[in-house]
Structure formats: structure tokens, C-alpha cells
Amino acid sequence: MLKKTIYISFILTLTLGCGSSKFNVNHGVVLEPLSEEVEREMKILDLEKSTGVIFPKEYEADFNKSRLSNRFTPTENEIREAEIEINKQYLDSDKRFAYNQNFVRFKDDPEWTLEERQKDFQNLMKWNKKEAKKSIKFDRQYLGFIENGQKILVIQFIDFSQDPYGLKDQLTKSWIGGWHGWFETNVRLKEYNMEKRKLNSFGWPQL
């Protein structure tokens, strides 16, 4: 239960400030309508087994605004080069995040025994391995920003294999945000440091 609370809290911190967006309580998704300028500058890529959408620097992200304040527009070549490492590192990024949450960040919690931590970690990794095998088919949305002089990609992976609300149509029309329901199950947010060539869960570049 604690682990699930941790992950839900993490997702919530990514989606604060969405009060003015279109929110559907049934599937937990926040849709951000795009300006005409953003639509003109947006680029759509055919990836190996999915679709990628590059959002230009003119798009104002409605999450982590301070960290994402210095934006750039990734090129198609930058995305395609990064995708090679992203696909390789998807599972490892999940493993580092899960290990940190189970054994480092809350290591002093007396109510979470080592045996429980190990069991939770093993169960989570079973799920992560299954997800990683499918991740090459997940559609992507990309943002670019600069931090400490380094280019960072924000990659939102979206699994539309089950799309009961018809949200795939929104892939090129809106940045798909949210925090529970369908969103929590089918969307993953990661970041890729283009200088270090390393993929991490979004908000955890130090792992």
C-alpha cells in the first residue's frame, strides 16, 4: 500500500496546476488544447512500431513550469538518435526508480520490513519487465528543455492498446496529462539526458 501511495503521489506532483484544462473524471486525463502556432510547428514521426509527436518550444507545458522554463525544439534526427538508447534503457530506468523507492528513499520507515520491500520490488519488476517488452509499441510525445547547459528530452509514453475513451485521436491535438484511472495505467513519463545518453523516470535525473 505504501509503495502505491508513493507512486500516486509522484504522479500528482507532475500534474498540479491543471485546473483550467479539460479534465474527464472517468479516465483521469487532462487535455491541453494547442494554439495554432504550436500546431504549425509540431512534427509527427513514424517510429519503428509507434508514432512520435514533437512539441515545439512554443508549447507551454502545464507541469513543472520552473524546470521546463528554458525550452528547445528537438529535431527529428535528435529524436531518432535518442530513441535507440531510450528503447534499450526503458527497463533499467524503471528498475533504478523502483529500487530507489523501495530501498533508499524510505529506508528508515519502520513499518516497511526488508522482507516486504524485497517482495514488493520483485513483484514490481515482474510487471516492469512485461511493460518494457511492449514499450516499443507505445506512442510518444516529446518536449525539449535545457538544464545546466544540457539538453533534456521529456518523453511521454502512451499505451493505446486499450483505448476505451478514444484518446488516441488526441495524440497530435493535445499534451495528454492526468493522474489516475486510465492515465495512471497507460501513461509513463520519463526524461532522457542527451549529453549523458541516459534515460530516467521524469523528475529523477540523479538515479
C-alpha positions in Angstrom: 0.0 0.0 0.0 2.8 2.4 0.9 4.5 1.8 -2.5 1.3 2.6 -4.4 0.8 5.7 -2.3 4.4 6.8 -3.2 3.8 6.3 -7.0 0.4 8.1 -6.9 1.9 11.0 -5.0 4.7 11.2 -7.6 2.2 11.4 -10.4 0.2 14.0 -8.6 3.2 16.3 -8.3 3.6 16.2 -12.1 0.1 17.4 -12.8 -0.6 20.3 -10.4 -1.9 23.4 -11.9 -4.3 21.8 -14.4 -7.4 23.4 -13.1 -8.1 25.3 -16.3 -7.7 22.3 -18.6 -10.3 19.9 -19.9 -10.5 17.1 -17.3 -12.5 13.9 -17.5 -13.0 12.3 -14.1 -13.9 8.9 -15.7 -10.5 8.3 -17.2 -8.3 10.7 -15.3 -7.0 12.6 -18.3 -6.3 16.3 -18.7 -6.3 17.6 -22.3 -4.4 20.8 -23.2 -5.7 22.4 -26.4 -3.0 23.6 -28.7 -2.6 27.0 -30.2 -2.4 27.5 -34.0 1.3 28.3 -33.7 2.1 25.1 -31.8 0.1 23.0 -34.3 2.0 24.6 -37.2 5.4 23.8 -35.6 4.5 20.3 -34.3 6.3 17.4 -36.0 4.9 13.8 -36.3 7.3 10.9 -36.7 6.7 7.4 -37.8 8.8 5.3 -35.4 9.7 1.6 -35.6 6.3 0.4 -34.2 4.7 3.6 -32.9 4.1 7.3 -33.6 6.1 10.1 -32.1 4.9 13.7 -31.7 7.5 16.5 -31.2 6.0 19.5 -29.4 7.9 22.8 -30.2 9.4 25.1 -27.7 6.5 27.5 -28.2 4.2 24.9 -26.4 3.8 26.0 -22.7 3.8 22.9 -20.6 1.4 23.0 -17.7 3.6 21.0 -15.3 7.0 21.6 -13.7 6.9 25.0 -15.3 10.1 26.2 -13.5 12.2 23.3 -14.5 10.8 23.4 -18.1 11.2 27.2 -18.5 14.2 27.0 -20.8 12.8 25.1 -23.8 14.2 24.0 -27.2 12.5 22.1 -30.1 14.1 18.7 -30.7 14.9 17.9 -34.3 13.8 14.7 -36.0 17.5 13.5 -36.1 17.9 14.1 -32.3 14.7 12.1 -31.6 15.7 9.2 -33.8 19.2 9.0 -32.3 17.8 9.2 -28.8 15.2 6.5 -29.5 18.0 3.9 -29.9 19.0 4.4 -26.3 15.5 5.0 -25.0 14.4 1.6 -26.2 17.5 -0.1 -24.7 17.2 1.7 -21.3 13.4 1.6 -20.7 13.5 -1.3 -18.2 16.7 -0.2 -16.5 15.2 3.2 -15.8 12.2 1.6 -14.2 14.5 -0.7 -12.2 16.5 2.2 -10.8 13.4 4.1 -9.8 11.8 1.0 -8.1 15.0 0.3 -6.2 15.3 3.8 -5.0 11.7 3.9 -3.8 11.9 0.5 -2.1 15.4 0.5 -0.6 16.7 4.1 -0.5 14.1 6.9 -0.2 12.1 5.2 2.5 14.8 3.0 4.0 14.1 4.3 7.6 10.3 3.5 7.5 10.0 1.0 10.4 6.6 -0.2 9.2 8.1 -1.5 5.9 10.2 -4.5 6.6 13.1 -5.6 4.5 11.2 -8.8 3.5 8.2 -6.7 2.4 10.5 -4.4 0.4 12.1 -7.2 -1.4 8.8 -8.9 -2.2 7.3 -5.6 -3.4 10.4 -4.9 -5.5 10.3 -8.4 -7.1 6.6 -8.1 -7.9 7.0 -4.7 -9.4 9.9 -5.8 -11.6 7.8 -8.6 -12.9 5.3 -6.0 -14.1 8.0 -3.7 -15.3 9.6 -6.4 -17.5 6.2 -7.1 -19.1 5.7 -3.4 -19.8 9.2 -2.9 -21.2 8.6 -5.6 -23.8 5.6 -3.7 -25.0 7.1 -0.2 -24.7 8.4 -0.1 -28.3 4.7 0.0 -29.4 3.9 2.9 -27.1 3.2 6.2 -28.8 5.3 9.1 -27.7 5.0 12.8 -27.0 8.3 14.8 -26.7 9.3 18.1 -25.2 12.8 19.5 -25.1 14.3 21.7 -22.3 17.8 22.8 -21.2 19.1 22.3 -17.7 22.6 23.1 -16.5 23.6 23.6 -20.1 22.4 20.1 -21.1 19.6 19.2 -23.5 16.9 17.0 -21.9 14.0 15.3 -23.6 10.7 14.7 -21.8 9.2 11.6 -23.2 5.6 10.7 -22.5 4.9 7.0 -23.4 1.2 6.2 -24.0 -0.1 2.7 -24.4 -3.2 2.8 -26.6 -3.6 -0.9 -27.0 -6.7 -0.5 -24.8 -8.3 2.8 -25.7 -11.9 2.7 -24.4 -12.2 6.5 -24.4 -10.9 7.1 -28.0 -8.0 9.1 -26.7 -5.5 8.2 -29.4 -7.1 10.8 -31.6 -5.7 13.4 -29.1 -2.1 12.3 -29.6 -1.5 15.1 -32.1 -4.0 17.5 -30.7 -3.1 17.8 -27.0 -0.4 17.1 -24.5 -2.2 14.2 -22.6 -1.9 14.8 -18.9 -3.7 13.3 -15.9 -3.2 11.4 -12.7 -5.5 8.4 -12.1 -7.7 5.8 -13.8 -6.8 5.1 -17.5 -3.9 7.7 -17.3 -2.2 6.0 -14.3 -2.3 2.6 -16.0 -1.4 3.6 -19.6 0.9 6.6 -19.4 4.6 6.8 -18.3 6.7 10.0 -18.1 10.5 9.8 -18.5 13.4 12.1 -19.3 16.4 11.5 -21.4 19.7 13.4 -20.9 21.0 13.9 -24.5 24.5 14.7 -23.3 24.8 11.8 -20.8 22.7 9.5 -23.1 20.8 8.3 -20.0 17.0 7.6 -19.5 15.3 8.1 -16.1 11.9 8.4 -14.7 10.9 12.1 -15.0 12.0 14.1 -12.0 14.7 11.7 -11.0 17.8 12.6 -13.1 20.1 11.7 -10.3 19.3 8.0 -10.4 
